[in-house]
Amino acid sequence: MPRQTDRPGKVGRPPRLSREAIVAAADQVLRTDGADSLSMRRLAKELDSTPMALYHHVRDKDDLLLLLLESHAQQIPQWEFSDDPRERLLEAAFALYEGLAERPWIIEVLTSDPLIVPSAMGIVETLVAAAVTYGCSTEEAVDLYRTIWYYIMGDLIIRVNRDRRRARLEASSSSEPGVDQLDPADLPTLAAIGDRWGGLTSRDIHRKGLEAIVNGLLPQR
């Protein structure tokens, strides 16, 4: 009788699908191609898996987005703000703007589907509490926070879309009409500064804008 030899079992690819791997792949898709490109089917392809396999780790796309936002919020360093409530408001608003500006995909996610991210609510607490300490009512403090939030999101989403449009135009070697081509007879002021319009509208003035909002909405002492 021939002797039976030891044969190793079939060695397959080690399991690689996990919640952490899914979140990391989603983050890469968002950074590279933006929020509109993220889907469970796209993720499954990136991970060499199937959409159904992903659902064993995340409930749906909203659950995945919440996990992503929580992951990034937990990486944000703890801020130290001024004891003066007005200065604290401004510093928190600046920190919120600059933190979001580093992650354009978060802006797209939050404008299309607002989600409450517990780990990121500390900055909201700081803004609202500082306004109340300064002398705002609860309603006024929330209105101030909302105005700051809308300003930040509007400014950043315009910046993101502007940069993408410019990249597309450069890639296609095409151009679009500029302010310098306006008729001076109809729009004399704009036509006069037409050749400077691009530079003027590209300046980063978010700090000036946020300061104007805070100064305008805080009660006068």
C-alpha positions in Angstrom: 0.0 0.0 0.0 1.5 3.3 -0.9 2.3 5.5 2.0 0.1 8.5 2.5 2.1 11.7 2.4 1.3 14.8 4.3 -0.3 17.4 2.0 -0.8 20.9 3.1 -4.3 22.3 2.9 -5.3 24.8 0.3 -3.8 28.1 1.2 -6.0 31.0 0.2 -5.7 34.7 0.4 -5.8 35.8 4.0 -9.1 37.5 5.0 -8.8 41.2 4.5 -12.3 42.5 4.7 -13.1 44.3 8.0 -14.8 47.4 9.1 -11.4 49.2 9.3 -10.5 48.1 5.8 -13.8 49.3 4.4 -13.5 52.7 6.2 -10.0 53.1 4.9 -11.0 52.3 1.3 -14.0 54.6 1.5 -11.7 57.4 2.8 -9.4 56.9 -0.2 -12.3 57.0 -2.7 -13.6 60.2 -1.1 -10.2 61.9 -1.1 -9.6 60.9 -4.7 -12.9 61.2 -6.5 -15.3 63.0 -4.1 -18.6 62.1 -2.4 -20.5 61.4 -5.5 -18.2 58.5 -6.4 -18.7 56.6 -3.2 -21.1 53.6 -3.3 -21.1 50.2 -1.8 -20.5 48.7 -5.3 -17.5 50.9 -5.9 -16.1 50.0 -2.5 -16.6 46.3 -3.2 -14.7 46.6 -6.4 -11.8 48.5 -4.6 -11.6 45.7 -2.0 -12.0 42.8 -4.5 -15.2 41.8 -2.8 -19.0 42.0 -3.2 -21.5 44.5 -1.9 -23.2 41.8 0.1 -20.0 41.0 1.9 -19.6 44.7 2.9 -23.0 44.7 4.5 -21.8 42.2 7.1 -19.6 45.0 8.5 -21.6 48.2 7.8 -25.4 48.5 7.7 -25.5 50.9 4.7 -23.8 53.9 3.2 -25.1 56.3 5.9 -23.6 54.0 8.5 -20.3 54.0 6.6 -20.3 57.8 6.3 -20.9 58.1 10.1 -18.0 55.8 10.8 -15.8 57.8 8.5 -16.7 61.1 10.1 -16.3 59.7 13.6 -12.9 58.4 12.6 -11.7 61.8 11.4 -13.3 63.6 14.3 -11.4 61.5 16.8 -8.1 62.5 15.2 -8.8 66.2 15.6 -6.5 67.6 18.4 -8.1 69.2 21.4 -8.2 73.0 21.1 -7.4 75.5 23.7 -9.4 78.6 23.3 -9.4 82.1 24.9 -11.2 82.7 28.2 -12.9 85.8 26.6 -16.2 84.6 25.0 -15.9 86.7 21.9 -12.4 85.6 21.2 -13.4 82.1 21.9 -16.2 82.3 19.4 -13.8 83.6 16.7 -11.1 81.0 17.5 -13.6 78.2 17.4 -15.0 79.4 14.1 -11.5 79.7 12.6 -10.7 76.2 13.8 -13.9 74.7 12.3 -13.2 76.4 8.9 -9.6 75.3 8.7 -10.4 71.8 9.9 -13.0 71.3 7.2 -10.9 73.0 4.5 -8.3 70.1 4.9 -11.0 67.5 4.1 -13.1 68.7 1.2 -15.0 65.4 1.0 -16.5 66.0 4.5 -18.0 69.2 3.2 -19.7 67.4 0.3 -21.1 64.7 2.7 -22.4 67.2 5.3 -24.1 69.5 2.7 -25.9 66.6 1.0 -26.8 64.6 4.1 -26.3 66.3 7.4 -25.2 63.9 10.1 -24.7 64.3 13.8 -21.2 63.2 14.6 -20.9 62.9 18.4 -17.1 63.2 18.5 -17.3 66.4 16.5 -19.9 68.2 18.6 -17.4 69.6 21.0 -16.7 72.6 18.6 -20.4 73.2 18.4 -20.7 73.2 22.2 -17.8 75.7 22.3 -19.5 78.1 19.8 -22.9 78.0 21.4 -21.7 78.2 25.0 -19.4 81.1 24.2 -22.3 83.0 22.6 -24.5 82.4 25.7 -21.7 83.4 28.0 -21.3 86.7 26.0 -25.0 87.5 26.6 -27.0 85.8 23.8 -30.2 83.9 24.5 -30.2 80.2 23.6 -32.1 81.0 20.4 -29.6 83.8 19.5 -26.6 81.5 20.2 -28.0 78.8 18.0 -28.8 81.3 15.2 -25.2 82.6 15.5 -23.8 79.1 15.2 -26.0 78.3 12.2 -25.0 81.5 10.4 -21.3 80.6 11.0 -21.9 77.1 9.8 -23.7 78.2 6.6 -21.0 80.7 5.8 -18.3 78.2 6.3 -20.0 75.5 4.2 -21.0 77.9 1.4 -17.5 79.3 1.2 -15.8 75.9 1.1 -18.1 74.2 -1.3 -17.7 77.1 -3.7 -13.9 76.8 -3.3 -14.0 73.0 -4.0 -16.2 73.3 -7.1 -14.1 76.3 -8.4 -10.9 74.3 -8.1 -12.4 71.3 -9.9 -13.8 73.4 -12.7 -10.4 75.1 -13.2 -8.8 71.7 -13.3 -11.2 70.4 -15.9 -10.7 73.6 -18.0 -6.9 73.2 -17.8 -7.1 69.5 -18.8 -9.3 70.3 -21.8 -7.3 73.4 -22.8 -10.5 75.4 -22.9 -11.6 78.6 -21.3 -14.8 80.4 -20.3 -16.0 84.0 -20.6 -14.4 86.4 -18.0 -15.5 89.6 -16.4 -13.0 91.4 -18.6 -15.2 90.7 -21.6 -18.3 92.5 -20.1 -19.7 95.6 -21.9 -18.5 98.8 -20.1 -21.6 100.6 -21.2 -23.8 98.2 -19.2 -21.5 97.3 -16.3 -18.9 100.0 -16.0 -17.6 99.2 -12.5 -17.2 95.5 -13.2 -15.7 96.1 -16.6 -13.1 98.5 -15.1 -11.8 95.8 -12.7 -12.4 92.9 -15.1 -8.7 92.0 -15.6 -8.3 91.9 -11.8 -11.5 90.0 -11.0 -10.0 86.5 -10.8 -7.4 87.6 -8.3 -9.8 89.6 -6.2 -12.3 86.8 -6.0 -9.7 84.2 -5.2 -8.4 85.9 -2.1 -8.8 84.1 1.2 -11.0 86.3 3.3 -12.7 83.7 5.5 -11.3 85.2 8.7 -12.6 88.7 7.9 -16.0 87.2 7.0 -16.3 85.2 10.2 -15.3 88.2 12.3 -17.9 90.3 10.6 -20.6 87.7 11.3 -19.6 87.4 15.0 -19.4 91.1 15.5 -22.7 91.7 13.7 -24.7 89.0 15.6 -23.4 89.4 19.1 -25.5 91.7 21.3 -24.0 95.2 21.8 -22.6 95.7 25.2 
